[in-house]
C-alpha cells in the first residue's frame, strides 16, 4: 500500500480557506494578520489586562497592592512582547471550558504569572472592576491605532506617491479631455492625475486626524464597582490617565460599551479614500482601452486563455473589485456599530471581528493599483493623434475671444460651424477666423492655436 502524500501545511490551508484574504491573497495582507486575527485580539486583550494591573499597583490609595518592582513590570510586559501562537491556543483551550473569551484571558494571565510573587499577591486584581467591554473596546482601539499607523497609512501614501510620480512626469503632456464621454477642452495627463492625488491627500489627512477613543469605567459606565470598593480614588482621573497612556483618547460618557462613533468616522473616511481610488481605477482602465496607455508586458504572463495578443488591465479591475468589497464592509460597520439597545447588546461583538476584512480588502486593492500603475507606459503618439483629430474643441476658444470684441451670437456661430461635424480641421477654423472683425494680431494667435497647445493653466496647476 503506497504511503499517502503529505500535504504542505501552508498551501493546504490556503486552498481550504473560506476567505480569499486567508487563502489566495494571504501574502498581500500578511502585515494585518498579527493585528486583526484572533491571535491579535487575544494579544491586545492581554496587553490591556496587564497594563491595568500595573496601573492599579502604582495607585497609592489602593493599599492592598504593593507597587510592582521594575523586574515584575518587565516580566508582565514580556508576556505581551513575546506572545506566541501557542499562547493564543492556550487561551482558546481555556475558553473551551469557560465559554467566555475575555475570562479565558484573565485565567491565562493568572496561570502565566504564577511564578511572580508580587503578582501572585495581587492576582485577584486582574480584571479589577472591569466588564469585558472595558477590555474589548481598548483592544479594538489599539488594533485600529496600530493598523492605521503601521500598515494602512504607509500603504495609502504609497498609492498617492505612485500617482503623483505620473503627474510629475507628464504635467505638460497635452491630452484631450472628455466630458460626458465626448471630446472637450484639452487638459494634460499630469493635471488629471494630480486631481486624483489632491483628493486622496485630503482624505488621508482626515484618516490621520480621527481620534481613536477608549473607556474603562465598568458595567454601565458609572464606575459603580470602583466607587463602592475604593471611594477615595478619583476613578475618572485614573481612567483618563490609563486610556491616554495607551495612546488613545479618553471617552468620559459611555454606557457599558464605548459607542463606536469614532469607528464610524474612521470607516467612512476610508470609504471616501477608497471611492476616489475606485474612480481612478475606472478612468485609467478607460484610458488603456482607448490607447492612451500601454501596459508593460511581463514575460510568462497570460492575458487571455484564448486570445494570445491580449494584455488585460487586470490590476485595475482587481483593485476596483476589492475596493467595492472593502466599502461594503466599512459601510455596514459604520452604520451598525454605533447602534446598541439600551446600555448594551451583543450585536456588535460578532461584527467587530470583521474589521480586519475591510482593511484587508483595502490593502489588497492598494497593492493591485500599485502594480497596475507600475506597468503603465504613456502612449504619447495616441494622445497627439486624438488631439489632432478633434480641432472642433477650439470652438470654445474662438467664441470666447469673439465675445471680448463684441461680435454678436459667437456661441451660435461656432455651434453652427462645429456641432456634430466630423470634418473640422485646422483649415476649417482658419477660414472662419479670417471672416472675423477682430485685430489681425488676435486672428494670428487663434490661427496658431492647436488642440495640443490649448491647455490653459493645466501644466502650472499640476506642478506641486
WOHU-V959863 format. One record per pair of residues at least 12 apart in sequence whose ideal C-beta (glycine too) atoms are under 7 Angstrom apart, sorted by the first residue. I is the first residue (numbers start at 0). J is the second residue. If there is no record, write none. Layout:
BEGIN
i | j
I | J
I | J
END
This chain:
BEGIN
i | j
13 | 25
20 | 356
20 | 359
24 | 363
27 | 362
27 | 363
27 | 366
28 | 359
28 | 362
28 | 363
30 | 150
31 | 146
31 | 150
31 | 355
31 | 358
31 | 359
31 | 362
34 | 142
34 | 145
34 | 146
35 | 142
35 | 146
35 | 354
35 | 355
35 | 358
37 | 87
38 | 84
38 | 87
39 | 142
40 | 138
41 | 87
41 | 90
41 | 104
42 | 79
42 | 82
43 | 138
43 | 141
43 | 142
44 | 101
44 | 104
44 | 134
44 | 138
45 | 78
45 | 79
45 | 82
45 | 104
45 | 108
46 | 79
46 | 141
47 | 134
47 | 137
47 | 138
48 | 104
48 | 105
48 | 108
48 | 125
48 | 126
48 | 134
49 | 75
49 | 76
49 | 78
49 | 79
49 | 108
50 | 245
51 | 215
51 | 241
52 | 124
52 | 125
53 | 67
53 | 72
53 | 75
54 | 241
55 | 124
55 | 127
56 | 121
58 | 232
58 | 237
60 | 229
60 | 231
60 | 232
61 | 229
61 | 232
64 | 121
64 | 124
65 | 117
65 | 120
67 | 117
68 | 117
71 | 115
71 | 117
71 | 118
74 | 115
75 | 112
75 | 118
78 | 111
89 | 107
90 | 103
90 | 104
90 | 107
93 | 106
93 | 107
101 | 131
101 | 134
101 | 135
105 | 125
105 | 126
108 | 125
109 | 122
109 | 125
128 | 217
128 | 224
128 | 225
128 | 228
129 | 215
130 | 217
130 | 218
130 | 255
132 | 255
132 | 256
132 | 343
133 | 215
136 | 213
136 | 214
136 | 256
136 | 257
137 | 213
137 | 215
137 | 245
139 | 351
139 | 354
140 | 211
140 | 212
140 | 213
140 | 247
141 | 245
143 | 211
143 | 265
144 | 211
144 | 246
144 | 247
146 | 358
147 | 206
150 | 362
151 | 358
152 | 207
154 | 362
154 | 365
155 | 203
155 | 272
155 | 365
156 | 203
157 | 369
158 | 276
158 | 365
158 | 368
158 | 369
159 | 196
159 | 199
159 | 200
159 | 203
161 | 369
161 | 372
162 | 192
162 | 195
162 | 196
162 | 279
162 | 372
163 | 196
165 | 192
165 | 372
166 | 189
166 | 192
166 | 193
166 | 196
166 | 461
167 | 189
169 | 187
169 | 188
169 | 189
169 | 377
170 | 187
170 | 189
170 | 190
170 | 458
170 | 461
170 | 462
171 | 187
171 | 189
171 | 458
172 | 187
172 | 188
172 | 189
172 | 377
172 | 379
172 | 382
173 | 185
173 | 187
173 | 382
173 | 386
173 | 451
173 | 454
174 | 186
174 | 187
174 | 188
174 | 191
174 | 291
174 | 382
175 | 385
175 | 386
175 | 389
175 | 450
182 | 389
182 | 391
182 | 392
183 | 392
184 | 392
184 | 395
184 | 453
185 | 386
185 | 392
185 | 450
185 | 453
185 | 454
186 | 454
186 | 457
187 | 454
187 | 457
187 | 458
187 | 461
188 | 377
189 | 461
190 | 457
190 | 460
190 | 461
193 | 461
195 | 275
195 | 279
198 | 275
199 | 272
199 | 275
202 | 268
202 | 271
202 | 272
202 | 275
203 | 272
205 | 268
206 | 265
206 | 268
206 | 269
206 | 272
209 | 261
209 | 264
209 | 265
209 | 268
210 | 248
210 | 261
211 | 247
211 | 248
211 | 261
212 | 247
212 | 248
212 | 250
212 | 257
212 | 261
213 | 242
213 | 245
213 | 247
213 | 249
213 | 250
213 | 257
214 | 242
214 | 250
214 | 253
214 | 257
215 | 238
215 | 241
215 | 242
216 | 238
216 | 253
218 | 255
219 | 254
219 | 255
219 | 342
220 | 253
220 | 254
220 | 255
222 | 234
235 | 251
254 | 342
254 | 343
255 | 342
255 | 343
256 | 339
256 | 343
256 | 347
258 | 337
259 | 336
259 | 337
259 | 347
260 | 337
262 | 332
262 | 336
263 | 333
263 | 336
263 | 337
266 | 329
266 | 332
266 | 333
266 | 357
267 | 333
269 | 329
269 | 361
270 | 326
270 | 329
270 | 330
273 | 322
273 | 325
273 | 326
273 | 361
274 | 326
276 | 318
276 | 322
276 | 364
276 | 368
277 | 319
277 | 322
280 | 315
280 | 318
280 | 319
280 | 368
281 | 319
283 | 315
284 | 312
284 | 315
284 | 316
287 | 312
290 | 378
290 | 381
291 | 378
291 | 381
291 | 382
292 | 375
292 | 376
292 | 377
292 | 378
293 | 376
293 | 378
294 | 310
294 | 312
294 | 374
294 | 375
294 | 376
295 | 374
295 | 376
296 | 310
312 | 371
314 | 367
314 | 368
314 | 370
314 | 371
314 | 374
315 | 368
315 | 371
317 | 367
318 | 364
318 | 367
318 | 368
318 | 371
321 | 360
321 | 363
321 | 364
321 | 367
322 | 364
324 | 360
325 | 357
325 | 360
325 | 361
325 | 364
328 | 353
328 | 356
328 | 357
328 | 360
329 | 357
332 | 350
332 | 354
332 | 357
335 | 350
336 | 350
383 | 451
386 | 450
386 | 451
387 | 450
389 | 450
390 | 423
390 | 424
390 | 425
390 | 428
390 | 450
391 | 417
391 | 420
391 | 423
392 | 450
393 | 428
393 | 448
393 | 450
393 | 453
394 | 413
394 | 417
396 | 448
396 | 453
397 | 413
397 | 428
397 | 432
397 | 445
398 | 410
398 | 413
400 | 437
400 | 441
400 | 445
401 | 435
404 | 437
406 | 435
406 | 436
416 | 431
429 | 446
432 | 445
432 | 446
END
